[in-house]
Amino acid sequence: MKFKRSERLIDLTHFIVENPNHIVPLTFFAERYQSAKSSISEDLAIIKQTFEQRGIGTLQTVPGAAGGVRFISRVQENDAKEIVKELCERLASADRLLPGGYLFMTDLLGNPSIMNKVGKLLASAFAEKEIDVIMTVATKGIPIAHAIANHLNVPVVIVRRDSKVTEGPTVSINYVSGSSKRIQTMVLSKRSLKEGSRVLIVDDFMKAGGTVHGMINLLEEFSATVAGIAVLMESENASERLVSDYISLVKLSNVDEREKRINVFEGNYFDSNLSFL
Amino acid sequence: MKFKRSERLIDLTHFIVENPNHIVPLTFFAERYQSAKSSISEDLAIIKQTFEQRGIGTLQTVPGAAGGVRFISRVQENDAKEIVKELCERLASADRLLPGGYLFMTDLLGNPSIMNKVGKLLASAFAEKEIDVIMTVATKGIPIAHAIANHLNVPVVIVRRDSKVTEGPTVSINYVSGSSKRIQTMVLSKRSLKEGSRVLIVDDFMKAGGTVHGMINLLEEFSATVAGIAVLMESENASERLVSDYISLVKLSNVDEREKRINVFEGNYFDSNLSFL
């Protein structure tokens, strides 16, 4: 079956978007479309240009025997600002306020379109870093971790509060929760993480950073290293922060339970050294 | 800024794939590309044809004032067979066997590329049904639920074993686990689910179906209804099945712990009344 250029462009775009951060050899596409490599190169050049102009991402050419073309999902600064603004507005709504100054965020974490945007933003921030795996803690970090993983094409491992038979042998540590100063346990399946893995730690909310700090300690037990830390929301009112080098999309600053007022601002995302398209 | 047809096709394809099951009015695209609606219609016709030929999905035209075009993600039967075969092969590997005849599946559930395929298969099966929300139980069902949600563009709600302060008021029920006959609790945030919602219930593994049955009971408390049930894996050796109408991708049939042998077959996915492309 022969393909017209328009059909190739459509199928190529779909394939590339479905397979971010995969290195795909040109020969794969040449066979798929029964076309000369030179035609495929021209197609890819058009796609690269359009992706960059529209703020979708970029195509990288990876040289060498195992080389090919790789789609890196990126966000333009304008679009990123829009997304963060939308998050702030949604999160600042008074009816999210729960006793103890907590915020109800479950609806946002369950919204696939918002999670895809959040995942793209945070994946963009770590696109240049070498990341082997994303780690989060059950339950609320999972949608964020998977949303990032969809763009970075790396596996997700999930730390739990308790061990389950379906996880096989586990490694467990105790840690001190930053805010409540209580001793807690976290558990990770031994098979989940290879020695030496570079790990992106992800969570939905960070106050003092006890949970994230616990995950860093857990990594040491696996001889793995921290490649980055990303949270959806940080709380400004943390007395003593246990974690310093992290990226947050939004920042919760004043929660007035009596007045039912919440202030949510941009996090430190735009302060960090990001390369926007 | 004027767009060439090739650029429009690339950006349109990206937009459509990123926004499955959204109805997008033609005027949106006409403004986005500063083009006549007739040109956009031609573009969309080429995309529809290519998507159908390549087994990517289809574009539906929704008439009326709130109308537009909607991308439905679909899988061709051949591709679906390939994916299920890959799942069977991966799951049948002897080193997955855990004490008690359980299978280690965590690596597959953490693999974004496999989850995307699983999500697309299960979303295809329910593309014609009216689904308002996907429900699963923490922790292992979450990646599957979100993978399906990405294609159906509906929110995910997560049932938990215990209630947490960040969930707000909750509804809790007791249920009898099908295999162990133990009384267990499941909890859902009251805000998560609107009355009358049509719910797709999703889980990673079903033996007797106690957990799924519990979720069905929980739906009654919310005056919500079951729109479908989907599991990644079912166990053939369930003495008494509490749930009858469900779709499974794979079926675990014989687990011989002494011989370290596992048999994994196709589930009932292909028996069901699916409309493949």
Contacts between the chains, C-beta under 8 A, distances in Angstrom:
chain1	res1	chain2	res2	distance
A	5	B	6	7.2
A	6	B	5	7.3
A	6	B	6	7.1
A	6	B	9	5.8
A	6	B	46	5.4
A	6	B	50	7.8
A	7	B	46	7.3
A	7	B	49	7.9
A	7	B	50	4.7
A	7	B	53	7.6
A	9	B	6	5.8
A	9	B	9	5.2
A	9	B	10	5.6
A	9	B	13	7.6
A	10	B	9	5.6
A	10	B	10	7.8
A	10	B	13	5.0
A	10	B	46	6.9
A	10	B	47	5.5
A	10	B	50	4.4
A	10	B	51	7.4
A	11	B	50	5.9
A	11	B	54	5.3
A	11	B	56	7.6
A	13	B	9	7.6
A	13	B	10	5.0
A	13	B	13	4.1
A	13	B	14	5.7
A	13	B	17	7.7
A	14	B	13	5.7
A	14	B	17	5.6
A	14	B	51	7.6
A	14	B	54	7.6
A	14	B	56	5.6
A	17	B	13	7.7
A	17	B	14	5.6
A	17	B	17	5.3
A	17	B	18	7.2
A	18	B	17	7.1
A	18	B	116	7.2
A	19	B	113	7.6
A	46	B	6	5.4
A	46	B	7	7.3
A	46	B	10	6.9
A	47	B	10	5.4
A	49	B	7	7.9
A	50	B	6	7.7
A	50	B	7	4.7
A	50	B	10	4.4
A	50	B	11	5.9
A	51	B	10	7.4
A	51	B	14	7.6
A	53	B	7	7.7
A	54	B	11	5.3
A	54	B	14	7.6
A	56	B	11	7.6
A	56	B	14	5.6
A	98	B	165	6.5
A	98	B	166	6.7
A	98	B	168	5.3
A	99	B	165	7.2
A	100	B	165	5.9
A	102	B	165	5.5
A	102	B	166	5.1
A	103	B	166	7.5
A	104	B	166	6.9
A	104	B	167	7.5
A	104	B	168	5.2
A	104	B	189	7.8
A	104	B	191	6.5
A	105	B	166	7.2
A	106	B	157	7.8
A	106	B	158	7.5
A	106	B	166	7.4
A	106	B	167	6.3
A	106	B	189	5.8
A	106	B	191	7.3
A	106	B	192	6.3
A	107	B	155	7.1
A	107	B	191	7.0
A	107	B	192	7.3
A	110	B	149	7.9
A	110	B	155	4.6
A	110	B	156	4.3
A	110	B	157	5.8
A	110	B	158	7.0
A	110	B	192	7.4
A	111	B	155	5.4
A	112	B	146	6.4
A	112	B	149	4.3
A	112	B	150	5.0
A	112	B	153	6.4
A	112	B	154	7.5
A	112	B	155	7.1
A	112	B	156	7.1
A	113	B	19	7.5
A	113	B	153	6.7
A	115	B	146	7.1
A	116	B	18	7.1
A	116	B	150	7.0
A	138	B	138	6.4
A	138	B	139	4.6
A	139	B	138	4.5
A	139	B	139	6.0
A	139	B	142	7.0
A	139	B	158	6.3
A	139	B	160	6.6
A	140	B	166	7.3
A	142	B	139	7.0
A	142	B	142	4.7
A	142	B	143	6.9
A	142	B	146	7.9
A	143	B	142	6.9
A	143	B	146	5.5
A	143	B	156	7.2
A	146	B	112	6.4
A	146	B	115	7.1
A	146	B	142	7.8
A	146	B	143	5.5
A	146	B	146	5.7
A	146	B	147	7.8
A	147	B	146	7.8
A	149	B	110	7.9
A	149	B	112	4.2
A	150	B	112	5.0
A	150	B	116	7.0
A	150	B	150	7.8
A	153	B	112	6.4
A	153	B	113	6.7
A	154	B	112	7.5
A	155	B	107	7.1
A	155	B	110	4.6
A	155	B	111	5.4
A	155	B	112	7.2
A	156	B	110	4.3
A	156	B	112	7.1
A	156	B	143	7.2
A	157	B	106	7.8
A	157	B	110	5.8
A	158	B	106	7.5
A	158	B	110	7.0
A	158	B	139	6.3
A	160	B	139	6.7
A	165	B	98	6.5
A	165	B	99	7.2
A	165	B	100	5.9
A	165	B	102	5.5
A	166	B	98	6.7
A	166	B	102	5.0
A	166	B	103	7.5
A	166	B	104	6.9
A	166	B	105	7.2
A	166	B	106	7.4
A	166	B	140	7.3
A	166	B	205	8.0
A	167	B	104	7.5
A	167	B	106	6.3
A	168	B	98	5.3
A	168	B	104	5.2
A	189	B	104	7.8
A	189	B	106	5.8
A	191	B	104	6.5
A	191	B	106	7.3
A	191	B	107	7.0
A	192	B	106	6.3
A	192	B	107	7.4
A	192	B	110	7.4
A	205	B	166	8.0
